[in-house]
Amino acid sequence: MRTITIILYFFFTIIFLASIGVTLPYVFDRANADPNAIKNFNQNIVTYFIAILFSASLDYVMKLFDDQASYRKMAILFVCIGDTAVLIMTCFILYYNSKGEIKGISGLAILGIVAAYIMWWVANYKNSAFNINATLGGNAERPLQNG
């Protein structure tokens, strides 16, 4: 049941709800016949995967502290270096996209989205927030009481 919960959360929240910020501007640009619709769409895809990737990276770092992992310093350093490299690369991509010099940015962005989704799964698969077991009442045999 936990796996179904995390899969449903991933598809509804991470893919559907988070992508609204990409799809709605594109729909409005296309409806208004904006000549920059594709360029804007590419930029929105890049910012989408950056947001997912960085929030997943932060979740992973927080999980390392909760788990008291012995390798957390090295892992945090790798996450920081990786996130910085991705951020620098996307700055160049967005710069060249704004100049109209890159046509294949959608392919690069799709690779970024796949990497962000993988990072999200690495960070959240063992997340205790997705456990179904209710622990509020403790013992189910004991009657509820206030105070």
C-alpha positions in Angstrom: 0.0 0.0 0.0 2.9 2.3 0.7 4.2 1.9 -2.8 0.8 2.8 -4.3 0.7 5.9 -2.1 4.1 7.2 -3.2 3.3 6.4 -6.9 0.0 8.3 -6.7 1.7 11.2 -4.9 4.4 11.3 -7.5 2.1 11.3 -10.5 -0.5 13.7 -9.0 1.8 16.2 -7.2 5.1 16.1 -8.8 4.1 15.5 -12.4 0.5 16.9 -12.7 0.4 19.8 -10.2 4.0 20.9 -10.6 3.7 20.9 -14.4 0.8 23.4 -14.3 3.3 26.2 -14.2 4.7 24.9 -17.5 1.6 23.9 -19.4 -0.7 26.9 -18.6 1.7 29.6 -19.9 2.2 27.5 -23.0 -1.5 27.1 -23.6 -2.1 30.9 -23.1 0.9 31.7 -25.4 -0.5 29.4 -28.1 -4.0 30.9 -27.7 -2.7 34.4 -28.1 -0.5 33.3 -31.1 2.6 34.5 -29.3 5.6 34.0 -31.6 7.8 33.2 -28.6 5.6 30.4 -27.3 8.2 27.7 -27.9 11.0 29.7 -26.4 8.9 30.5 -23.3 7.9 26.8 -23.1 11.5 25.7 -23.2 12.4 28.2 -20.4 9.4 26.9 -18.3 10.5 23.3 -18.8 14.0 24.2 -17.6 12.8 26.0 -14.5 10.4 23.1 -13.8 13.1 20.5 -13.7 15.4 22.8 -11.7 12.7 23.2 -9.1 12.0 19.5 -8.9 15.8 18.6 -8.8 16.7 21.1 -6.1 13.7 20.2 -3.9 14.6 16.5 -4.3 18.2 17.3 -3.5 17.1 19.2 -0.3 14.9 16.2 0.7 17.8 13.9 0.2 20.1 16.0 2.4 17.4 16.2 5.1 17.0 12.4 4.9 20.8 12.0 5.4 20.6 14.1 8.6 17.6 12.1 9.9 19.2 8.8 9.2 22.5 9.9 10.7 24.3 8.4 7.7 28.1 8.1 8.1 28.7 9.3 4.5 26.5 12.4 4.8 29.3 14.9 4.5 30.5 13.4 1.2 27.0 13.0 -0.1 26.1 16.6 0.8 29.3 17.8 -1.0 28.4 15.8 -4.1 24.8 17.1 -4.0 26.1 20.7 -3.8 28.6 20.2 -6.6 26.1 18.5 -8.8 23.4 21.1 -8.2 25.9 23.9 -8.9 27.0 22.3 -12.1 23.4 21.8 -13.2 22.6 25.4 -12.3 25.5 26.7 -14.3 24.7 24.5 -17.3 21.0 25.7 -17.2 22.1 29.3 -17.0 24.0 28.8 -20.3 21.1 27.0 -21.8 18.6 29.7 -20.9 21.0 32.4 -22.1 21.4 30.8 -25.5 17.7 30.0 -25.7 16.9 33.7 -25.1 19.2 34.6 -28.0 17.5 32.0 -30.2 20.7 30.0 -30.8 19.6 26.7 -29.4 16.8 24.7 -31.1 17.2 21.4 -29.2 16.6 22.8 -25.7 13.5 20.6 -25.3 15.6 17.5 -25.6 18.1 18.8 -23.0 15.2 19.8 -20.7 13.6 16.4 -21.0 16.9 14.8 -19.9 16.8 17.2 -17.0 13.3 16.3 -16.1 14.2 12.6 -16.1 17.2 13.3 -13.9 15.0 15.3 -11.6 12.4 12.6 -11.3 15.2 10.0 -10.6 16.6 12.3 -7.9 13.1 12.7 -6.4 12.7 8.9 -6.2 16.1 8.5 -4.6 15.3 11.1 -2.0 11.8 10.0 -1.2 11.4 6.3 -1.8 12.3 5.5 1.9 10.6 8.6 3.2 8.6 7.8 6.4 6.0 10.5 5.4 4.5 7.9 3.0 3.9 5.3 5.6 0.3 4.5 6.0 0.4 3.2 9.6 -1.5 5.7 11.8 0.4 6.3 15.1 -1.7 9.1 16.6 -3.7 6.9 19.0 -1.0 4.5 19.9 -2.8 1.3 21.1 -6.0 0.7 19.2 -7.5 -1.2 22.1 -7.3 1.8 24.5 -10.2 4.2 24.5 -9.6 7.8 23.2 -9.4 10.6 25.7 -8.8 14.3 25.7 -6.3 16.0 28.0 
